[in-house]
């Protein structure tokens, strides 16, 4: 039987959201940093991992790995 896992709610301050938006839209930031910033913003909106992956045109394991890292760092 599969265990039910409820992801923690990610709450970002206005300052954090602004910083992440700047990184995600930057043309000089590394691509991986911009992509991670977009992932965090989408996660804060409450999107599921498969929906984030589809919207970012990437795969689910990549989003899941990144999500595990920032969840560990933030919580």
Secondary structure, DSSP 8 states (H G I E B T S, - for coil): -------------HHHHHHHHHHHH-SSS-HHHHHHHHHHHHHHTT--HHHHHHHTTS-HHHHHHHHHHHHHHH-
